[in-house]
Amino acid sequence: DEDSDDSDDDEEDEEVRARQRLEERKRKMQEAARAASEWASKMGDVKTPVKRPKTERSPGQAFRRVDDAVWSKEIVHDSLRDNSYAGTFGEGGYGAKASEKLIRVRGKDFRHEKNKKKRSNYRGGKIDLDATSSYKFQDG
């Protein structure tokens, strides 16, 4: 009989401990919720990020981060419209031959092809010491 009494006591102790653990969890959750609400009230008006509406795209249209129609109007100087090598340095520039070949290369292969051109024995064309390719933007 003593063995059965001991097992009953053990079961009751387990139940009491389980209830205590449950009450402790509830208490901690309430404390955390109270602390979070206090913190939020201290922060004041925190602006939540505004979700932009998704723009409709037609299938087959490439993603463009910058809208060309809007920003092309902002370009004042005509020399800034052409960003190609030929537009900047002309067909006889130092890197014209490399540019001709590299303009067709896309993606991961570009690095490989660029390094091949650097290793080759071709050393470029005429270097124009009087050419200036810079443009001074107006502050404003």
C-alpha positions, -999 to +999 in steps of 0.1 A: +000+000+000+029+024+007+040+020-029+006+031-043+005+060-019+040+072-031+029+070-067-003+090-060+018+116-043+043+117-072+014+122-097-001+150-076+033+166-073+037+164-111+003+180-116+011+208-092+045+215-109+028+215-143+002+240-131+030+262-117+049+261-149+018+271-168+011+299-145+047+311-147+045+311-186+012+331-185+028+356-161+059+361-183+037+365-214+017+392-196+048+410-185+062+409-220+030+423-234+030+451-208+066+459-216+059+460-253+030+483-249+050+506-226+079+506-251+055+514-280+040+543-261+075+557-254+083+555-291+054+578-299+043+580-335+064+555-353+057+556-390+050+523-406+064+518-440+039+527-468+034+500-493+035+513-528+009+499-552+023+474-576+025+487-611+010+468-639+035+453-664+027+437-696+043+403-702+076+405-721+085+439-708+118+440-690+121+454-655+135+489-654+145+505-621+148+540-637+121+554-660+139+566-691+110+588-702+111+608-670+149+611-666+158+617-702+141+651-699+165+660-671+196+656-692+207+691-702+240+684-720+237+663-752+271+646-747+256+630-716+229+612-736+253+586-751+270+565-725+288+542-749+325+540-754+322+552-790+301+581-780+326+592-754+360+585-770+351+579-806+361+550-829+398+556-826+401+557-789+426+536-769+400+509-760+379+509-791+389+475-803+383+459-768+350+478-766+339+464-799+344+428-787+332+433-751+300+451-759+285+418-771+294+399-739+269+397-711+268+382-676+295+360-660+315+357-693+323+394-692+350+390-666+366+362-685+366+380-718+379+413-701+408+395-686+416+379-719+418+413-735+440+426-708+465+396-714+465+400-751+494+418-769+472+445-784+478+477-765+451+499-779+450+528-803+458+565-802+456+583-769+444+618-773+460+640-746+439+670-754+405+652-750+384+660-720+355+637-712+344+653-680+313+674-675+308+700-648+273+698-634+256+730-622+248+731-585+212+737-580 
